[in-house]
Amino acid sequence: MDRGPVRILGHEGAAPVAGGERLALMDVLRGVALFGVFLVNFIQFAAVNVMSTELQLLSLPSAPVDLALYDVLGWLFFDKANSIFAFMFGLGFYLQMQRLEARGADFELVYLRRLCVLLVIGTIHVVFIWAWDILHLYALAGFALLALRNVSNRDLLAYGVICGLLGRAMQKTLTEFTGLGTWTGETGNYAEAAVLVRQQLSESGDYFGIVRNFLDWSVIDYLANGLIVGWFFYALGRFLIGAWVGRHGWITRAHDFLPQWRRVAQWTLPLGLVLEAAATMLRESPLLPEMEHKYFFGDLIHLFAVPVLATGYVAALITLYHGRRGARLLAPFAWLGRMALTNYLTQSLVIAFVLFGIGPGLALAGKIGTTALLGIVIAVYAAQVLVSRWWLQRFAYGPVEWLWRALTYGKAPAMRVRAAGDAG
């Protein structure tokens, strides 16, 4: 019989691990997810129909390698990284609720403030810096997560699975079979002429022209055609699963569940890879016969493969982390994960610098392929790891994390490490 929320401290026969160890594993998962988010955002934004035309990319000397690499990276990373990132948001939500309630704090008021600040940061980000921002979406889905925080374990899991699997799938189905998503003429934003307009604005250094162009696109494609609804439930589903896992302590006390995590990895990794390969083959392979809605069915298989493979990645990372040298091997990801918000925003600036010609920007949209972008991502990510380590040796919070906390609580927390209290 389902008895509702399970408190981690209520598990008998197993002592919780130290707070630093719990946070380290969670930060590793955030840091790994952030690498994937950076990679996918960069190569998809630079791809055909967004900031490049097909002819431009096919004309590059690296085109054969780029095409193959794009498919491999899509197979391994597309949507899996943001799934893990969203899952960690839900897990962090539950753990913060537990800590604040244990201290007697008004969790609802604190978290409402926290979400409002995140919504403001995300709105500024999506309008003025990065048109594919996820922070505003996380804030909106966070309000729903807050409202559902006290439902039973069974309902929390059920809502999470339903939203996570069906959110974008339903949106794509309605678009495919009812025409929803085309009534405003949004497909023009993906046409070659629209890409060339964006490139022209970029190369002329017209910052406000680019902002206006992407804002118009977002209003039509993202808001008016309902894309935001599919992504909202997609994110919410992953939040709810993260909160459900948090209730059971399966990550905060992961060492106690290592046999189960190993079995999860053994099943979900191969299954997810096979399903994702089938989706890619259905959408891309010239060997398969043409059929109506071929790409749509490939997308549906992809959307069901994503949570399976993302689960496999999480399970594999947890297993590796608790191996003989796993914690030391994965430690660099934790440094970056502790400053995930600052590093996420910084990555947006890097993407803008490389692809756009604003100020000192390189304006390489249409002139750079997936292979070169992968090299840039690895180099920038490595630099972020080093900078994050240097910063966290001196300060308790990343700069944007510090601002987020200060605005949430209405007072500036101590910044220097030696003067800081609980940095959780």
C-alpha positions as CSV (number, residue, x, y, z in Angstrom):
1,M,0.0,0.0,0.0
2,D,1.4,3.4,-1.0
3,R,1.8,5.5,2.2
4,G,2.8,8.8,0.5
5,P,6.2,10.6,0.7
6,V,9.1,8.7,2.1
7,R,11.5,10.7,4.1
8,I,15.2,9.9,3.6
9,L,15.9,10.0,7.3
10,G,13.1,7.7,7.9
11,H,14.8,4.7,6.3
12,E,15.9,2.3,9.0
13,G,19.1,0.3,9.1
14,A,21.1,2.8,6.8
15,A,22.8,5.9,7.9
16,P,22.8,8.8,5.4
17,V,26.1,9.7,3.9
18,A,27.9,13.0,4.8
19,G,26.5,16.1,3.1
20,G,29.7,16.8,1.2
21,E,29.6,13.3,-0.4
22,R,25.9,13.7,-1.3
23,L,26.5,17.0,-3.0
24,A,29.6,15.8,-4.8
25,L,27.7,13.0,-6.6
26,M,24.9,15.3,-7.5
27,D,27.3,17.9,-8.8
28,V,29.1,15.3,-10.9
29,L,25.8,14.4,-12.5
30,R,25.0,18.1,-13.2
31,G,28.5,18.7,-14.6
32,V,28.3,15.8,-17.0
33,A,24.8,16.8,-18.1
34,L,26.0,20.4,-18.7
35,F,28.7,19.1,-21.1
36,G,26.0,17.4,-23.1
37,V,23.7,20.4,-23.0
38,F,26.5,22.7,-24.2
39,L,27.5,20.3,-27.0
40,V,23.9,19.8,-28.2
41,N,23.0,23.4,-28.0
42,F,26.0,24.4,-30.0
43,I,25.9,21.9,-32.8
44,Q,22.1,22.1,-33.3
45,F,22.1,25.9,-33.2
46,A,24.8,26.0,-35.9
47,A,23.1,23.3,-38.0
48,V,20.9,23.5,-41.1
49,N,17.8,25.6,-40.9
50,V,18.8,27.6,-37.8
51,M,22.1,29.4,-38.5
52,S,23.4,27.6,-41.6
53,T,22.1,26.4,-44.9
54,E,22.5,22.9,-46.2
55,L,24.7,24.0,-49.1
56,Q,27.0,26.0,-46.8
57,L,27.7,23.0,-44.5
58,L,28.1,20.5,-47.4
59,S,30.7,22.8,-49.0
60,L,33.0,22.6,-46.0
61,P,36.1,20.4,-46.4
62,S,35.1,18.5,-43.2
63,A,31.5,17.8,-44.5
64,P,31.7,14.0,-44.7
65,V,33.1,13.7,-41.2
66,D,30.7,16.4,-39.9
67,L,27.7,14.5,-41.2
68,A,28.7,11.2,-39.6
69,L,29.7,12.9,-36.4
70,Y,26.4,14.8,-36.1
71,D,24.5,11.5,-36.3
72,V,26.7,9.8,-33.7
73,L,26.4,12.8,-31.3
74,G,22.6,12.9,-31.9
75,W,22.5,9.2,-31.1
76,L,24.4,9.6,-27.8
77,F,23.4,13.1,-26.6
78,F,20.4,14.7,-28.2
79,D,17.7,15.3,-25.4
80,K,19.5,12.9,-23.0
81,A,21.7,15.6,-21.5
82,N,18.8,18.0,-20.9
83,S,16.8,15.1,-19.4
84,I,19.5,14.5,-16.8
85,F,19.8,18.2,-16.1
86,A,16.0,18.5,-15.6
87,F,16.0,15.3,-13.4
88,M,18.7,16.9,-11.2
89,F,16.5,20.0,-10.8
90,G,13.7,17.9,-9.4
91,L,16.0,16.0,-7.2
92,G,17.6,19.2,-5.9
93,F,14.1,20.6,-5.3
94,Y,13.1,17.7,-3.0
95,L,16.4,17.8,-1.0
96,Q,16.2,21.6,-0.5
97,M,12.6,21.2,0.7
98,Q,13.7,18.6,3.1
99,R,16.6,20.8,4.5
100,L,14.5,23.9,4.8
101,E,11.6,22.1,6.5
102,A,14.0,20.5,8.9
103,R,15.2,24.0,9.9
104,G,11.6,25.2,10.3
105,A,11.8,27.5,7.3
106,D,8.8,28.5,5.2
107,F,9.8,26.3,2.2
108,E,6.9,27.5,0.0
109,L,7.7,31.2,0.3
110,V,11.5,30.6,-0.2
111,Y,11.0,28.5,-3.2
112,L,8.4,30.8,-4.8
113,R,11.0,33.6,-4.5
114,R,13.6,31.3,-5.9
115,L,11.5,30.4,-8.9
116,C,10.5,34.1,-9.6
117,V,14.2,35.1,-9.6
118,L,15.0,32.2,-12.0
119,L,12.1,33.2,-14.2
120,V,13.5,36.8,-14.5
121,I,17.0,35.5,-15.2
122,G,15.7,33.1,-17.8
123,T,13.5,35.7,-19.5
124,I,16.5,38.1,-19.8
125,H,18.5,35.2,-21.1
126,V,16.0,34.0,-23.7
127,V,15.3,37.5,-25.1
128,F,18.8,39.1,-25.1
129,I,21.3,36.3,-25.2
130,W,20.1,32.8,-26.1
131,A,16.9,32.0,-27.9
132,W,16.9,28.4,-26.7
133,D,17.1,29.2,-23.0
134,I,15.7,26.6,-20.6
135,L,15.8,28.6,-17.4
136,H,12.4,30.3,-17.9
137,L,10.9,26.9,-18.7
138,Y,12.4,25.4,-15.6
139,A,10.9,28.2,-13.5
140,L,7.5,27.7,-15.0
141,A,7.6,23.9,-14.6
142,G,9.0,24.5,-11.1
143,F,5.7,26.2,-10.0
144,A,3.8,23.1,-11.0
145,L,6.4,20.9,-9.2
146,L,5.8,23.0,-6.1
147,A,2.1,22.5,-6.3
148,L,2.5,18.7,-6.6
149,R,5.1,18.3,-3.9
150,N,2.8,16.6,-1.4
151,V,1.2,14.0,-3.7
152,S,1.8,10.3,-2.9
153,N,4.7,8.4,-4.2
154,R,2.5,6.5,-6.6
155,D,0.9,9.6,-8.1
156,L,4.3,11.5,-8.2
157,L,5.7,8.7,-10.3
158,A,2.6,8.3,-12.5
159,Y,2.5,12.1,-13.2
160,G,6.2,12.1,-14.0
161,V,6.0,9.2,-16.4
162,I,2.9,10.5,-18.2
163,C,4.3,14.1,-18.5
164,G,7.8,13.0,-19.4
165,L,6.8,10.5,-22.1
166,L,3.7,12.2,-23.5
167,G,4.5,16.0,-23.3
168,R,6.4,16.5,-26.5
169,A,5.0,13.3,-28.1
170,M,1.4,14.7,-27.9
171,Q,2.6,18.1,-29.2
172,K,4.3,16.4,-32.2
173,T,1.3,14.2,-32.8
174,L,-1.1,17.1,-32.9
175,T,1.2,19.0,-35.2
176,E,1.5,16.0,-37.6
177,F,-2.1,15.1,-37.9
178,T,-4.1,18.2,-37.1
179,G,-2.0,21.0,-38.7
180,L,-1.4,22.6,-35.3
181,G,1.9,24.3,-35.5
182,T,1.6,25.4,-39.1
183,W,-1.4,27.7,-39.0
184,T,0.8,30.7,-38.3
185,G,3.3,29.9,-41.1
186,E,6.1,29.2,-38.7
187,T,8.0,26.9,-41.1
188,G,9.2,30.0,-42.9
189,N,11.6,30.6,-40.0
190,Y,13.5,27.4,-40.9
191,A,13.7,28.2,-44.6
192,E,17.0,29.0,-46.3
193,A,15.9,32.6,-46.9
194,A,15.3,33.1,-43.2
195,V,18.7,31.6,-42.3
196,L,20.4,34.0,-44.7
197,V,18.6,37.0,-43.1
198,R,19.9,35.9,-39.7
199,Q,23.4,35.6,-41.1
200,Q,23.2,39.0,-42.7
201,L,22.1,40.6,-39.4
202,S,24.9,38.8,-37.6
203,E,27.6,39.8,-40.1
204,S,26.4,43.4,-40.0
205,G,26.7,43.5,-36.2
206,D,23.0,44.4,-35.8
207,Y,22.5,43.1,-32.3
208,F,19.0,44.4,-31.8
209,G,18.0,43.2,-35.3
210,I,19.1,39.7,-34.3
211,V,17.2,40.0,-30.9
212,R,14.1,41.1,-32.7
213,N,14.4,38.3,-35.3
214,F,14.7,35.6,-32.8
215,L,12.0,37.1,-30.6
216,D,9.6,37.1,-33.5
217,W,10.5,33.5,-34.2
218,S,10.0,32.5,-30.6
219,V,6.6,34.2,-30.4
220,I,5.4,32.3,-33.5
221,D,7.1,28.9,-33.2
222,Y,7.4,28.6,-29.4
223,L,4.4,30.4,-28.0
224,A,1.7,30.8,-30.7
225,N,2.1,27.2,-32.0
226,G,2.2,25.6,-28.6
227,L,5.7,24.3,-28.6
228,I,6.1,25.6,-25.1
229,V,3.4,23.4,-23.8
230,G,5.1,20.2,-25.0
231,W,8.4,21.3,-23.5
232,F,6.7,22.4,-20.3
233,F,5.3,18.9,-19.6
234,Y,8.6,17.3,-20.9
235,A,10.5,19.3,-18.2
236,L,7.9,18.8,-15.5
237,G,7.9,15.0,-16.0
238,R,11.6,14.9,-15.4
239,F,11.3,17.1,-12.4
240,L,8.7,14.8,-10.9
241,I,10.9,11.7,-11.5
242,G,13.8,13.5,-9.8
243,A,11.7,14.4,-6.8
244,W,10.4,10.8,-6.6
245,V,14.0,9.4,-6.7
246,G,14.9,12.0,-4.0
247,R,12.1,10.8,-1.7
248,H,13.6,7.3,-1.8
249,G,17.2,8.4,-1.2
250,W,18.4,6.5,-4.2
251,I,21.1,9.1,-5.1
252,T,21.8,10.6,-1.7
253,R,22.4,7.1,-0.4
254,A,23.5,5.6,-3.7
255,H,26.1,3.4,-2.2
256,D,23.4,1.4,-0.5
257,F,21.7,0.7,-3.8
258,L,24.7,0.0,-6.0
259,P,23.6,-3.6,-7.0
260,Q,20.3,-2.1,-8.2
261,W,22.0,0.8,-10.0
262,R,24.3,-1.7,-11.8
263,R,21.3,-3.8,-13.0
264,V,19.5,-0.6,-14.2
265,A,22.6,0.3,-16.2
266,Q,22.9,-3.2,-17.7
267,W,19.3,-3.1,-19.0
268,T,18.7,0.6,-19.9
269,L,22.0,1.4,-21.7
270,P,21.8,-1.2,-24.4
271,L,18.0,-0.9,-24.7
272,G,18.2,2.9,-25.0
273,L,21.1,2.8,-27.6
274,V,19.1,0.3,-29.7
275,L,15.9,2.3,-29.6
276,E,17.8,5.5,-30.4
277,A,19.6,3.8,-33.3
278,A,16.2,2.6,-34.6
279,A,14.9,6.1,-34.5
280,T,17.9,7.5,-36.3
281,M,17.7,4.8,-39.0
282,L,14.0,5.4,-39.5
283,R,14.4,9.1,-39.9
284,E,17.7,9.2,-41.8
285,S,18.5,5.9,-43.6
286,P,18.2,6.0,-47.4
287,L,18.0,2.2,-47.4
288,L,14.5,2.2,-45.9
289,P,11.5,2.7,-48.2
290,E,9.8,6.0,-48.1
291,M,6.6,6.0,-46.1
292,E,4.1,8.6,-44.9
293,H,4.9,10.2,-41.5
294,K,8.3,8.4,-41.5
295,Y,10.1,11.2,-39.7
296,F,7.3,11.6,-37.2
297,F,7.5,7.9,-36.2
298,G,11.2,8.2,-35.9
299,D,10.7,11.2,-33.5
300,L,8.3,9.2,-31.4
301,I,10.7,6.3,-31.0
302,H,13.4,8.9,-30.1
303,L,11.2,10.5,-27.4
304,F,10.7,7.1,-25.8
305,A,14.3,6.1,-26.1
306,V,15.5,9.3,-24.4
307,P,14.4,8.6,-20.8
308,V,15.6,5.0,-21.1
309,L,19.1,6.0,-22.2
310,A,19.3,9.0,-19.8
311,T,18.5,6.6,-17.0
312,G,21.2,4.3,-18.2
313,Y,23.7,7.2,-18.2
314,V,22.8,8.2,-14.6
315,A,23.0,4.6,-13.4
316,A,26.4,4.1,-15.1
317,L,27.8,7.3,-13.7
318,I,26.6,6.4,-10.2
319,T,28.2,3.0,-10.5
320,L,31.5,4.5,-11.8
321,Y,31.5,7.1,-9.1
322,H,31.4,4.5,-6.4
323,G,34.1,2.4,-8.0
324,R,37.7,2.2,-6.9
325,R,38.9,5.5,-8.5
326,G,35.5,6.8,-9.8
327,A,35.1,9.7,-7.4
328,R,38.6,11.0,-8.2
329,L,38.1,10.5,-12.0
330,L,34.8,12.3,-12.0
331,A,35.8,15.1,-9.6
332,P,36.4,17.7,-12.3
333,F,32.7,17.4,-13.4
334,A,31.7,18.3,-9.8
335,W,33.6,21.5,-9.8
336,L,31.7,22.7,-12.9
337,G,28.4,21.3,-11.6
338,R,28.6,23.3,-8.4
339,M,28.5,26.4,-10.6
340,A,26.0,25.0,-13.1
341,L,24.0,28.2,-13.6
342,T,27.0,30.4,-14.1
343,N,28.6,27.9,-16.5
344,Y,25.4,27.4,-18.4
345,L,25.0,31.2,-19.0
346,T,28.7,31.4,-19.9
347,Q,28.3,28.7,-22.5
348,S,25.6,30.8,-24.2
349,L,28.0,33.7,-24.5
350,V,30.5,31.4,-26.1
351,I,28.0,30.1,-28.6
352,A,27.0,33.7,-29.5
353,F,30.7,34.7,-29.8
354,V,31.5,31.9,-32.2
355,L,28.4,32.1,-34.4
356,F,27.5,35.8,-34.4
357,G,29.4,38.9,-35.5
358,I,28.3,41.1,-32.7
359,G,31.2,43.2,-31.3
360,P,34.3,40.9,-31.4
361,G,32.2,37.9,-32.5
362,L,33.6,35.6,-35.1
363,A,30.4,35.2,-37.2
364,L,31.2,31.6,-38.1
365,A,27.6,30.5,-38.7
366,G,27.6,28.6,-42.0
367,K,31.4,28.4,-42.0
368,I,32.0,25.8,-39.3
369,G,31.0,22.2,-39.0
370,T,30.3,19.7,-36.3
371,T,33.9,18.5,-36.0
372,A,35.3,21.9,-35.3
373,L,32.4,22.7,-32.9
374,L,33.1,19.6,-30.9
375,G,36.7,20.7,-30.5
376,I,35.6,24.1,-29.3
377,V,33.1,22.5,-26.8
378,I,35.8,20.3,-25.3
379,A,38.3,23.2,-25.1
380,V,35.8,25.6,-23.5
381,Y,34.4,23.0,-21.1
382,A,38.0,22.1,-20.0
383,A,38.6,25.8,-19.3
384,Q,35.3,26.0,-17.4
385,V,36.4,23.1,-15.2
386,L,39.7,24.9,-14.4
387,V,38.1,28.3,-13.8
388,S,35.4,26.6,-11.6
389,R,38.0,24.9,-9.5
390,W,40.0,28.1,-9.0
391,W,36.8,30.0,-8.1
392,L,35.4,27.5,-5.7
393,Q,38.7,27.4,-3.8
394,R,38.2,31.0,-3.0
395,F,34.4,31.5,-3.0
396,A,31.4,29.6,-1.7
397,Y,29.2,30.3,-4.7
398,G,29.4,30.9,-8.4
399,P,28.7,34.6,-9.2
400,V,25.2,33.9,-10.6
401,E,24.4,31.4,-7.9
402,W,25.4,34.1,-5.4
403,L,23.1,36.6,-7.1
404,W,20.2,34.1,-7.2
405,R,20.6,33.3,-3.5
406,A,20.9,37.0,-2.5
407,L,17.7,37.9,-4.4
408,T,15.9,34.9,-3.0
409,Y,16.6,35.6,0.6
410,G,16.8,39.4,0.4
411,K,20.3,39.6,1.8
412,A,23.8,39.0,0.4
413,P,25.3,35.7,1.6
414,A,29.0,35.6,2.6
415,M,31.0,35.0,-0.5
416,R,34.5,34.0,0.7
417,V,34.9,30.4,1.5
418,R,36.4,30.9,5.0
419,A,33.5,33.2,6.0
420,A,30.7,31.1,4.4
421,G,28.3,28.9,6.3
422,D,26.2,26.2,4.6
423,A,26.6,26.5,0.8
424,G,23.8,24.1,0.1
